[in-house]
């Protein structure tokens, strides 16, 4: 396959900068998806599918019948006012591509051009998933899965660009690499009283505090010591004055772990602890445990191909195993259909001026990284279709 002939770095930069300037929030990527659709049509030889109003799937069919491999790029931005010093800052106030999804979309368009212009040599089909709403649970991936437009896919691949290392490195690993992400919302109904007479109250702040302390004991006393899990309370709202014990308290938690068994255990124990503490103190409560993204698990067969592709694109010495992360990604939902492989693309080091992490208003990426992302997409498509 002639990759270099159709690898146009200037065009990839142009796409990326358009996406960056025209950042759109999750589920509102109307202009972004329309632009992607138009660019795919310009490339030619690509069938266009619309699984949702703000996502696009491009289908490239080879001459030979065979497997179907999917390459995925997320396309949504974040509710952040941009503070970076790039010339192509977001034109949309309060919305910024601060997680690199603009680069993901551009790199997948670059791969689309190469694959479409070499489609006669493909031994099957490639589906290019330009996915909406990765940043906002329940997320866009589950909607695309439920559209049944990717039911025929045999392998899924996705990447995420990250600053922190000079360009030219690929990182991945077999097994669970990113955590599931669930949200727990609790409203405690107590009984208010004057702060000088706590005996006349059912104190929701005291009860809420007991819940925060006790649910964290799930990690140390119920979860296997060799398992990773996190329970964090990020919202605890109650009261209006220092001398008034309020009627209610509202709490919100994030729960992260790396196995479905642990996920189920935590949900059961969380509810038992809340129920027990509230009953013991005479309070009532409302409880919601909302399942978010699944554990992101890389299959061995897909990681083997990521390593093989990386060896060709960046060299064996520049492939690294990535440690498990407690962040989450809705790419995990594609595993419900077929094996999946997810990898990190290095996007510039702090010493080179790329010191700000994802979701920071000064987030920047070294654009020299894009060629590696494009080539990884292409190589993974070819490797996936070889079997």
C-alpha positions, 0 to 999 in steps of 0.5 A: 500500500502506498501510504506516503503518496496520500499522506498530506501533512498540511491537509491534516493540520488544516483539518485539525485547526478547523476543528479546534477553531470550531469546537462544539460540546457533546451531543451538539457537534452538528457543524463538526459532523457536517464538516467531516461528512463533507471532507469524506465525500471530497476524498471519495470512495467512502460510504457515509452512515449517520448513526446519530445526528452528530456522529458519522461513520465512513465505510471503505470497502475493499475488493475482497470480502473479509473482516471489518475493522473499525477505527474510532475518533471522538470529536467533542470538546469541553466547557472550558474557556481557552487560554492557550497561545495558539493562533487558531483558538476556539471561536466559540466562547466557553468551548475548547478542544482541551482533550485533543479530540480535534487532533483525533478527528484530523488524524482519522481523516488522514487515515481515511484518505490513505485507505480510500485511495488504496481500497482495491488492495484492502482484504475487507472493509474499514469503518471510520467512526467519528464519534460524538459525546465521549466527554458526557455520560452516558456517552456517544459510543453506547448510542453508536453500539445501539444503532447496530451500524457496527454490529459487523465489526471484528476489531475496534481500535482507538487512540488518545493523544497525550502530552508528557512525552516527546512525539514518536512514542506509542503506549498500550497494554493488555487487559484493563487499562482504564477504569469504569466510571459510575456516579452515586447521588444521595439526598439525605432527609433529616430534621432541622433544628437550632444549632444550640439544640442538636438533640432536637434534630436529625442532622443530615450533615453528621449522617452525610459525613458518616457515609463519606467515611464508611463507604471508603472502607469498602475499598480497604475492607471489601475489595481485594487488596490486589484490586484497584478501586476509588470512591471519591465524594466531590459534592457535599451541599447542606445548610445556609447558616452556622447556627442552623442544622439543616433538613437535607444534605446532597452528596455526589460520588464518583466510583472507579474500578478495573473489574466488573466483579468489583464494580458490582460489589461496590454498588451493593455495599454502597447501598447497604451502608447508606441504608444502614446509617440513615436508618440508624439515625432516623433519616430517610434518603434518596439513592441513585447509582448511575452506571457510566462507562465500562472498564476499558479492556484491551484484548491480547490479539489487538495489543499484539497488533498495536505493538506490531504497528508501533514497531513499523511506525515508531520503532520497537524501542519507542513502544511502551507498556502504559500503566493502568489508569483510573480515568475512564473512556466510553471506547470501552462500550465497543468491546461489547461487540468485538475485541478492542485495542486502545493506545496512547500517542505521545504529544509533546513533552513539558520541556518542549512547551507542552506542559499542560495536561488534558482538560487544562485551558492552556492545553496544547499538542505538538502537531508533529505527532499527527503523522504517527497517529495517521500511520498507526490507524492505517497499519492497524486497519491492514493488520486487522484485515490480514487474518 
